[in-house]
Amino acid sequence: MTDGVQRRAPKAAKTSSVFKKVVMAVSGIILVLYLIAHMIGNLKAFSGAEEFNHYSEWLRTIGNPALPGATTLWIIRIVLLVSVLAHMWAAVSLWRQAKRARPQGYVKKKAVAQTYAARTMRWGGVIIAAFVVWHLLDLTFGTVNSEGDGAPYDRLVASFSNPVSTAFYAVAVILVGMHLRHGIWSATQTLGQSNRRRELTVNYTATAIATVLTLGFLLVPFSVLFGLID
């Protein structure tokens, strides 16, 4: 009886681990899709204040008149919040599970096959979470923005005209890019879309997506900082 329980325990742990990895992969995909849409929206700043403010207003009225007010926007926010919480839960849970399975680390770590992004995923995630809170207070709610209740375009310019604010944004975005590169690769592994033959393609694809998103998000703040957008 004892042996049977011991044999089933690893199987149950493996099933739990796979479930958590799937949760992390699916929630990560949702967040990547959001980042792509968000980046495209940010680039509308190059069209000028009127176009950018119109886009910001459109976000609050998606689905009107079928759905009243900002209903659709709040649905999107709730989905994103659930995805973030699920992603963080899966990450922490998998880390703790791995820690319990291997209470003592290796005498010599093999870092050759482990990228910097992979080694810093947890701390990078904490920094990104802190940045998201600040970003919402700055550009969404205007609480820490000098323009306060001003138009979205005015808050954007006010925030990124500050070198310190832009530097903080840049560091966070680069960390997001590193997180994305490793996360996309991990997600394809978890969902069974990668194998030895596809590994090189998956690596290139993950790097390309992370690079495009990183550069896309950095383009607007540095354009504001150097006066290309005012």
N, C-alpha and C positions, 0 to 999 in steps of 0.2 A: 504493500500500500504506500509506504514512504517513498519507495523508488519510483512508483508511478507518479506521485505528486511532484517529485523532483524532476521527472522527465517532462511533465507538462508545464512546469514553471517557466523554463526558457522559451517555450513556444508561445506562452501567453505574453511574456515580456516582448518577444519579437513582434507579435501582432500589435501590441500597444505602441511599440516604437514605429512601426510602419504607419499606423493611423496618425500619429503625431507628425510624422514627416509629410504625409499627404495633406494634413491641415496646414502645415507650414508652406507647402508648395502652392496649394490652391489660394490661400490668403495672400501669398506673395505675388501670384499672377494678377489678382485683383488690384493690388497696390501698384504693380508695374503699369497696368492699363490706365490707372488713375494718373500716374506720373506722366505718361505720354500725353494724355488729354490736358493736364495742367500745364505742361511745357508749351504745347501748341497755343493755349490760351495766353500764357505769359508773353509769347512772341508778338501778340497783337499790340503790345506797347509801341512797336515800331510804326504802327499805323496812326499814332497820335492819341491825344487825350480823349477826343470824342468817341473814336472807335473802341478804345479800351474800356471806357466807362459804359458804353452801350453793351459791350460784351459782358461786363460785370453785372449789369442790370438783367441781361438775358438769363444769366445763371440763376437768378432769383425768381424767374418767371417761367422756367421750363415746365411744359405740360399745361400751361394755362390755355384756355379756360377750363379744360377737363379736370385738372387738379388745381385747387385754389392756392393762391399765395405762393409760398416757397416750399410747398409739399414735396415736390420732386427733389429739390435740393436737400431737404432734410432726410429724405430716404437715402440719397447718395451718401450723406454724412454718416448716417447710422450704419450703412453697409461698410463704409471705410473704417469706422470705429470698431465694429465687430471684427473686421479683418485684421486690424492692428492688434487688438487684444488677443485674438486667436493666434496670430503670428508670434506674439511675445510669449503667450502661454506655452505654445509648442516648443519654442526655442529654449526657454528656461527648463521645461519639463524634460526635454531630451538631454540637456546638459546635466541636470541632476541625476537622470537615469544612468548616463554614461559615467558620472562620478561615482555612483554607488557600485557600478559593475567593475570599476577599476579605481579603488580607493587610493592606491599609490601609483604615481606617475612612472613612466619609463625612466630608467637610469639615464639613457641618452635619447633625446627626442629626435625623430627623423623629420627635419624641416624641409627637406628637398622637395617633396611632393606636396607640401602645404604652403599655399600662398599667404602673403601678409593679410589679405582680406579675410581669408578663412580663419586665421589665428585671432583676428580682432573683431569678428562678427558680433560678439556679445557686447563689448564696450562700444563698438561703433553704433550698435542699436540703441544703447543708452544715450549717447550723444545726439543721435538723430531724433530720439523721442523728445529730448530737451529742446532741440532746435525747433521741432514742430510746434511746441507750446509757445515759444518765443515768436515764431513766425505768425501764428494765429493772433497773438496779442498785438503784433506790429502791423500787419497788413490787412487782416480780416476785421478785427475789432477796433484797431487804432488806439488801443490802450497805452502803448509805449511809443507811439508814433507822434512826431511833432505836429502833424497835420490833424491828428485826432479824428474828428468826424468829417474830415474833408472827403472829396471824391476819391475813388480807388486809385486813379492815375496820380493824383497829388500825393497820396500816401506812398505810392511806389517810388516816386521821384525823391520824396523827402527821406525815405529810408535808405535808398542806395546812393544818395549824395553824401552820406556819411561813410568815410573809409573804414571805420571800425565795424560798422554794421555790414558793409559789403564783404569785408574779410571774414567775419563770422559766418556769413551766408556761404561764401566760397568754400570754406573748410568743411561745413556741413554737407554741401552738395557733393564735394569730392568723396567724402565718406559714404554718402548715399550711393555714388557711382561704384565704389569698391564693394560695398554691400551687395549691390545689384549684380555685379559681375559674377561674384561667387554664388549668390542666391539663385540666379537664373540657371547656372550650371547644375547646382544641387537639385533644383526643381525638375529638370529634365531627367536626372538620374532617378529621382524618387518616382516620377510618373512613367518610368520605363521608356522614355523617348531617346535614350542615349545608350550607345554600346561602343565597343572598341573601334568599329568602323566609322561611327559618327562622331567620335569624341573630338576630333580636330575641328569639325564643322561647328559643333556645339560650342566649343571654346571661342572660336572666331565670332560666332553669332552673339554669344553672351558679352564678349568684349565690345563688339560693335554697338549693341543696344546700350550698354552702360556708358560708352564714350559719347554717343549721340545725345543721350539724356543729360549727361554731365555738362557738355558744351552748350546744349540748348538752354539749360537753366542758368549757366554762368553768363550767357550772352547779354541778357537784359541788365542785370546789376552793373556789369562793367561798362556797358554802353551809357548808363545813367552817370556812373562815376566819372567817366571821361568826357561827358558832355554830348555824346551822340544822341541821347534822348534827354529832353528837358521839358 
